Amino acid sequence: MCRLLAYAGPPLPLDALIDAPEHSLVVQSYQPREMTSGVVNADGHGVAWYDPARRAAPFVYRSTLPIWNDVNFPDLAAYATSGHVLAYVRSATPGQALDFSNTQPFVAGELSFIHNGFITGFRQVGGGGLHRRLRARLDDETYAMIHGNTDSEHLFAWLVQHVRSMGELRAGVEAGLAALEELAGDTVMSLNFALSDGATIVAGRHALGTVPPSLYMLAGHGRFPGATLVTSEPLFDDPAWTACPPNSLTILSHAAADRPVVHALAA
């Protein structure tokens, strides 16, 4: 099961977030502590970072290599600087292709997205899977943005459609999750994710019919002053890391990066 990281705060080189900490995302790719399925995260990696002085859309780097084996990434991560970052390392669901179309982060305009989880029987034939039912409810523009076959990219498209309809990030995510729960019926799904528009990050720890994966938050810590991080596993040992509540959204605002707001999702 993938590992993810979201950061909002003062601009930092990407490697200060992804590689430098003792239990960094790089370490989590080969030695995770809290994965509920899989052993390593060796099926690719990616990062989206924002530089609003240059453009509203994020800059994105993706690779199908394990992050520890990507010789191009260390120099990029040492050079690129941002105060708004999403990053992940992938453990692919068996049967899914290891190609760029299935590699996160997914991006649509100014929105970027990472997901750690699954939708059970997503592509099950005979009407039992959620795949066709979800796609049938997407408008033409949103449908056309799907290039791969993962449940993660379909979840992103679903949330994008609701965010654009609502005109606001958190409201769109809440509406999208409520509509997905209604559509899914008794489908079991795990929905840890982070969705950003470059100013705000909405990070969710959520599941239907199962226990959500681990997700932790660190705000206003001395190692990352004025910032909040949300990560699948703590990046270093410190009691300041707190578990995000199950079935909740954590809102990281660029304007108040070290003061995240936690909202419980409607039951």
N, C-alpha and C positions, 0 to 999 in steps of 0.2 A: 504494500500500500504506500503510495507516494508520501513524500515529506514536503511541507511548504513553509514559506516565510513571507510575512508582510511587514513593511517598515514605513513609518511616517515620522519625520523629524528633521533635524539639521542635515544638510547634504554631507554624505560620506562616500568614499570610494566603495564600490560594490564588494570588493574583497574584504573590507572591514566587517561586512555583514555575513557574507557567504562562506568565507574561508578562514578568517582569523580566529573566531571564537573556538574554545577547546572542543565543544561538541557542535561544530558548525554544520551547515547543510552538506558540505563536502564529506565530513565524517559520517553524518547520518546516511549518506548514500551507500556506504559499505558497512557501517556498524550502528544501525538504528537500535534504539532501546525499547520503543513502545509500538512497534508495528503489530497489527493484529492479523495480517496475512502477508505472505512473502517473506523473504529473508534479506534481500538487498534492494537498492534502488539504482539499478544499473542500465535502465532502458531509455536513457536520455535525460536532459535537463534543460532549463530555460530560465530567463529572467526578463522582466519588463521594468523599465525605469523611465521616469518622467523628468523632462527639463523644460518647464513652461516658458523659459526665455527663448527657446528655439521653436517649439511647436506644442500643440495641445495633445496630439497623439503620442503614445509612449514609444520609446525605442525598445526593440526586442532582439534578443539573441536566443536561438534555439539550437540544440544539437541532439542527435540520436545516440551519441557516445555517452558512456558513463562520465560523470563530471570529473572524476579523478584521471580519466584517460584523454581528456580534451586539451591538447597542448595549446590551443588558441585562447582558451578562456582565461587563464591567469593574467595575461597582459591586458585583455579587455577589462577584467574586473579591477585591476589596479589603476586603470586609466579613467574609466567612466565613473562619474560622481552623480549622486542623486539624493534627494530627500524624500523620495516616494518610490518604493520598490516592491515588486512581487517576484518571488523566485521559488523554484521547485525542482525536485529530482524525482524521476519517474520509476515506478514499478508497474509494468504493463500488465493488464488483465490478460490471462492466457487467450490466445487467438487473435489479439489485436496486433495490427502491423506496427513495426518499429520504423515509422517514417515521419517526415516533418508535419504532415497533415494531422497526425495524432499527438504531436508534441506541444505541450503547454509552455508558456502562457498563450491563451487564445486572445485575440484582439479584434475589436470592431470599432473603428473610429477612435474616440478617446477612451473607450472602455477596455480594460484588460482583466484577465480572469485566470485563477488557478484552482484546482479541485483535488481533494484527497478523499476518495471514497468509491462507491459503486452503486449501481442500480441493478438489482437481481433480475436475471432473465431479460435484460434490456432488449435484445434482438431475437427473443424467442418467437418462433413462427407459429401461425395458427391463431393470432389475435391475443395471445397471452402476454406478450412483451409490451413494454411502454413505448418502444421506438416508433412504430407507425402512428399510434394515437397522439404522441407528442408532436410529431412532424406535421400531422394533419391540422394542427391548431396554430401553426406558425404562418405568419403572412409571407408573401412572396419574397420580400426583401430579406427577411430574417432567415427564411429557408435557404436562400441562395448563399448565405455566408458560411454554411456548413460544408467543409471540405473533407473531413475525415469520418471515421465511423465510431468514435468513442462516445460513451454515455456522457463524459465530461463536456465535450464540445456541444452536445445537444442541450445539456443543462445550461451552458453559457448562452446559447441562442435563446432558450426559453426565458432566461432572466433578462437578456438584452431587450427582448420584445416588451416585457413588462416594465422595465426601467424607462424605455422610450415612451411607452403609453402613459406612464404616471408622471414623467418629467422630473423625477427625483430619485436618487440612488437608493436610499434606504426604503422608501415607500414602494419602489418597484421591486426590490428584492422580497419584501414582505408579501406583496401581492403575488409575485411569482411563486414563492414557496407555498402559499396557501392554495393557489390554483393547481400546483403540481401535486400536492397531497390529495386534493379532490380527484384529480385525474388518475392518480396512481392506485387508488383503492387500497388493497392489502399488499401491494408491492413493497418489499423490503429495500430500503436504500440508505446509504450513508453519504452525508452531504457537507462535510467540512470544505470550506472554500474561502477565497478572498476575491472580491470584485472591486475595482477601482475606476474612478473617472479622472484621476490626476489630482483632485483636490481632497477627496474623501475615499477611504477604504472601508468597505463593509465586509467584515470577516465573520463567517458563520460556523458554529459548531452545532450540527443538527443531524438527526437521523429519524427514520420512520421504521418501526418494527425491529430495531436493534439499538445497541449502545453506540453513540457517536465516537469516532476516534479521538485520540488525545489532541488537545489544543491549549496552548499556554500563552499568557500575556505578561509583558514586562513594561512598566511605564515609569518614566522619570528616574531611571537608574543611573548611578554614577558612571557606568561604562558607556551608556548611551543617553547622555543628559538631554532633556528637552524632547525626548522621542518615546514612541511606543513601538514595540515589536509584538507580533503574533506569530507563533511558530508551532509546528507539530510536536517538537520536543524542545526543552530548554537548551539554549546555546552554551550554557555554562552552569555549574552548580551554584545556586544561590536561592535562599528562601523567598527572595523577592518575586520570583516567578510564581504566578497564580494560574490555576486551571480556569479556562473559560467555562462558564456554566453550560451544561447540556441544553440544547434547544434554545440557543441565544444568538444574538448578533452583537458584535463588538464594533463600534464605530470609531475609526481613527480619522480625525480631521486635520488637514494641513494647518489650519489656523490655530488649533489647540492640540498639537501633536502628542504632548505628554499627558493629556487628560481624556482618555478614551471613555466612551459611554457604552454601557452594556444594556441591551434591551432583550427581555424575554420574548420569545415567539409565542403567538397565541396557541393554546392547546387545541 
